[in-house]
Amino acid sequence: MASAEQEKVVVVFRATGGAPILQQSKVKVSLDSRFSKLVLFLRKQLKTDSVFVYLRESFIPSMDDDVAVLTQAYGIEGKLHVSYALTPAWG
């Protein structure tokens, strides 16, 4: 059986496009979480209703995507790097 530590992934948030830098730029989330959980976290931390999020500085995932699938496909060294901005940063 997998331990609780193995069922989580580190998410690294990177500010872009003049967005404020988070005090806590790394968080651990459950692999069975949806991407929408990360967006809600960002909205709460940034105190805004609108935030633009990107993987690989270009790909905008669906809010229903699983964190596990995104990490497997787009993760770097087992971490999921999420860029965020308050206005559209990439086309």
KEKE-3310 file (N, C-alpha, C; in steps of 0.2 Angstrom, whole numbers, plus 5000, padded with zeros to 4 digits):
npx = (5004:5003:5011:5005:5013:5018:5007:5005:5009:5021:5017:5023:5022:5023:5024:5019:5019:5018:5011:5008:5020:5018:5018:5019:5026:5026:5017:5009:4999:4986:4987:4975:4967:4958:4962:4956:4956:4968:4968:4957:4964:4974:4966:4961:4973:4978:4968:4958:4945:4948:4960:4974:4980:4994:5002:5019:5021:5012:5001:4984:4976:4961:4949:4944:4954:4964:4976:4986:4987:4991:5003:5010:5011:5016:5024:5039:5053:5045:5037:5024:5024:5016:5012:5006:4995:4987:4982:4979:4994:5000:4997)
npy = (4994:5011:5025:5040:5051:5047:5049:5062:5077:5089:5106:5119:5136:5149:5166:5177:5189:5201:5198:5196:5189:5174:5171:5158:5148:5135:5120:5105:5094:5082:5068:5064:5075:5088:5099:5111:5113:5119:5131:5137:5138:5148:5159:5162:5165:5176:5184:5187:5186:5181:5172:5168:5153:5142:5128:5123:5135:5139:5130:5128:5120:5110:5113:5102:5092:5079:5081:5071:5065:5077:5080:5068:5070:5083:5086:5091:5083:5076:5086:5098:5112:5127:5141:5158:5172:5188:5194:5189:5180:5172:5167)
npz = (5000:4996:5004:5012:5009:4996:4989:4986:4977:4974:4970:4961:4961:4949:4947:4934:4921:4929:4940:4958:4969:4977:4995:4999:4989:4985:4987:4993:4986:4985:4974:4968:4967:4958:4945:4947:4961:4963:4956:4964:4976:4972:4968:4981:4988:4981:4982:4972:4959:4947:4938:4928:4922:4918:4911:4907:4902:4892:4890:4894:4906:4908:4921:4926:4925:4931:4944:4945:4932:4925:4931:4928:4914:4911:4922:4930:4935:4944:4950:4949:4939:4939:4931:4934:4931:4932:4921:4904:4899:4889:4873)
capx = (5000:5007:5011:5002:5018:5018:5000:5005:5014:5023:5015:5027:5018:5027:5021:5021:5015:5017:5007:5011:5023:5015:5023:5020:5025:5026:5012:5008:4992:4984:4987:4968:4964:4957:4966:4952:4958:4974:4965:4954:4970:4977:4962:4961:4979:4979:4962:4955:4941:4951:4967:4975:4985:4997:5008:5024:5020:5008:4995:4979:4973:4954:4948:4942:4959:4967:4983:4990:4988:4995:5010:5013:5012:5019:5028:5047:5056:5040:5034:5020:5025:5010:5013:4999:4995:4981:4979:4982:5001:5002:4991)
capy = (5000:5017:5029:5046:5055:5045:5050:5069:5080:5096:5110:5125:5142:5154:5172:5179:5195:5206:5195:5196:5182:5171:5170:5151:5146:5127:5117:5098:5092:5075:5067:5063:5082:5091:5106:5117:5115:5123:5137:5140:5140:5154:5164:5164:5168:5182:5188:5189:5181:5179:5171:5164:5148:5139:5123:5124:5142:5139:5125:5130:5114:5110:5113:5095:5088:5076:5083:5065:5065:5083:5079:5063:5072:5089:5087:5091:5080:5074:5092:5101:5119:5131:5148:5161:5179:5191:5195:5184:5181:5169:5166)
capz = (5000:4996:5010:5011:5005:4989:4985:4985:4973:4975:4965:4962:4958:4947:4945:4928:4919:4934:4945:4964:4970:4983:5001:4999:4981:4984:4991:4992:4985:4983:4967:4966:4966:4952:4944:4950:4968:4963:4954:4970:4980:4969:4969:4988:4990:4977:4983:4966:4956:4940:4938:4922:4924:4913:4912:4902:4900:4886:4890:4899:4908:4910:4928:4928:4924:4937:4945:4944:4925:4923:4933:4923:4907:4911:4927:4929:4941:4949:4952:4944:4939:4937:4930:4935:4930:4933:4914:4899:4898:4883:4868)
cpx = (5004:5006:5007:5007:5018:5012:5000:5010:5015:5021:5019:5023:5023:5023:5024:5017:5014:5013:5011:5014:5020:5020:5024:5020:5025:5021:5011:5001:4991:4984:4980:4964:4963:4961:4962:4954:4964:4972:4961:4959:4973:4973:4961:4967:4980:4973:4959:4950:4943:4958:4968:4981:4988:5002:5012:5023:5016:5001:4991:4975:4965:4954:4946:4948:4962:4974:4988:4992:4992:5002:5014:5015:5016:5024:5036:5050:5051:5036:5030:5021:5019:5012:5006:5000:4988:4978:4982:4990:5003:4996:4988)
cpy = (5006:5022:5036:5051:5053:5047:5058:5071:5087:5100:5117:5131:5147:5160:5174:5185:5200:5204:5195:5189:5180:5170:5162:5149:5139:5125:5109:5097:5085:5074:5065:5069:5084:5097:5112:5118:5119:5130:5141:5142:5147:5160:5167:5168:5175:5187:5191:5184:5178:5178:5166:5159:5144:5133:5124:5131:5143:5136:5127:5123:5115:5110:5106:5090:5085:5079:5077:5065:5071:5082:5074:5066:5078:5091:5087:5089:5078:5080:5095:5109:5123:5138:5152:5169:5182:5193:5190:5185:5178:5167:5160)
cpz = (5000:5002:5007:5007:4998:4985:4984:4980:4975:4969:4966:4958:4956:4944:4938:4926:4924:4940:4952:4965:4977:4989:5001:4992:4980:4989:4989:4991:4983:4976:4964:4966:4959:4951:4947:4957:4968:4961:4960:4975:4978:4970:4976:4990:4987:4978:4977:4963:4950:4940:4932:4924:4918:4915:4906:4899:4893:4887:4896:4901:4909:4918:4930:4927:4931:4938:4944:4936:4922:4925:4929:4917:4906:4917:4926:4936:4946:4952:4947:4944:4936:4937:4931:4933:4931:4926:4910:4898:4892:4879:4868)
residu = (MET:ALA:SER:ALA:GLU:GLN:GLU:LYS:VAL:VAL:VAL:VAL:PHE:ARG:ALA:THR:GLY:GLY:ALA:PRO:ILE:LEU:GLN:GLN:SER:LYS:VAL:LYS:VAL:SER:LEU:ASP:SER:ARG:PHE:SER:LYS:LEU:VAL:LEU:PHE:LEU:ARG:LYS:GLN:LEU:LYS:THR:ASP:SER:VAL:PHE:VAL:TYR:LEU:ARG:GLU:SER:PHE:ILE:PRO:SER:MET:ASP:ASP:ASP:VAL:ALA:VAL:LEU:THR:GLN:ALA:TYR:GLY:ILE:GLU:GLY:LYS:LEU:HIS:VAL:SER:TYR:ALA:LEU:THR:PRO:ALA:TRP:GLY)
# end
